[in-house]
Amino acid sequence: MASSKKRKTKESEAHRRVEYILKVRSGLCTVIEAASELGVSRKSYYQWEAKAIDSMVEALVEKEPGRPALTPDDEEKRWLRKQLKERDKEIAQLEQRKNLIKEACKSRILMIKGQAEKKYGDENFA
């Protein structure tokens, strides 16, 4: 919960910064007043303002419709996931085979034991 509270505090602080940037840009207050209210230097205010405008421009740039092209890393991840899936199938098949062999061995042991009991008598195998 503590990190959620910190996040909300950071978000509200960011909203406050946006509010003052918009006030300055619309002429409702000066940079000096905004910087003073935010408790920062004019230089810091201008840096925030530049970042905010850059972010708005980036957010509003028209993007190509559809999914972005896969990067080589994405292709490699897809290939690795496919390989992992195949290995998981192989492991499952080997597990089944191992269990079948175990059951066959148990059956063979019981059969041999039964033959030995018939041949040598039950008292030797009790």
N, C-alpha and C positions, 0 to 999 in steps of 0.2 A: 504494500500500500504506500510505503514511503516514496518509492520511485514514481508512482502514479501522481502523488501530491506534487513532487518536484516537477514532473512534466507539465501539470496544469499551471504551476507557478511560472514556468518558462514560457508556456503558451500565452498566458495572460500578459506577461512582460513583452512578448513579441507583438501581441495585439496593441499594446500601449505604444510601442515604437511605430507601428503602422499608422495608428491614429495621429501621432505627431507628424509623421512624414507627410500624410495627406493634408494635415492642417497647414504645414509649411508650403506645400506645393499649391494649395488653393489660396494662399495668401491670408489665412486666418491668424497666423502667428509667424514670428521670425525664427531663423535658425538658432539664434542666441537663446530665445525663449524656450524653444523645443529642447535644445541641448541641456539647458538649465533644469527644465522639468524632468528630463530623463536622467539627469545626474551624470552627464558625460561631456567630453569636450566637443567643440564644433567639429573638429577633425573626425572624431568617432561618429558623430551624427552623419556627416557627409559620407563616410564609409558605409554606414547602414543604409542610407538613402540610395547610394549607388548599387549596393547588393539587392535592395528591394526592387529597383527599376529593372536591373538585369534579370532578376527572377521572373518579373511580370512579362518581360519581353520573351524570355525563353518559354514560359507557359503559354503564351499566345501565338507562337509561331505555328503555322499550319503544318501538320504532320501528314505523311502518307497514310492512307487508310490501310487497315489490316494490321497484322502482327509484324513487328520488326524482323528483319532477317536474322537468322541464327548466326551467332559468332562461332568461330572454330571451337571455343570452349564448350558451347552448347552442343555442337555436333559430337564432340568427344564424350560429353556426359551422356548423351543419348546412346552412343555406341557402348559405353561402359554399363549403362543400365540394362541394355539388351544382353550383354555378356553375362551379367550377374543373374539375370532371369534364366538364361540357359543353364548356368552352373547350378542354380537352385533346382531346376528340373532334373538335372543329372544326379544331384545329391538325393533327391526324393526317390528316383529310380534305384539308385544304389542301396538306399535304406530298405526299399521293398525287397530287393534281391537278397540283401543280408538276412532279412527276417525269414524269407522263404528257405534260405540255406540252413538257418538255425532250426527251423521246424523240420526240415528234411533230416537233419542230423539227429534231432531228438527222436524222430520216428525210427530212424535206422538203429539208434542205440536201444530203443525199446524192443525193436524186432530182434536184435542180436541177443539182448537179455532174455527175451522170451524163449528163443531157441536154446540158449544155454541152460535155462531153467528146466526145459523139457529133457535135455540131454543129461544134465548133471543133478537134477532134483532141486526143488524149491528151497530146501534148507541151506544150501550154499549161497543163496542170494537174498536172504532175509535181512 
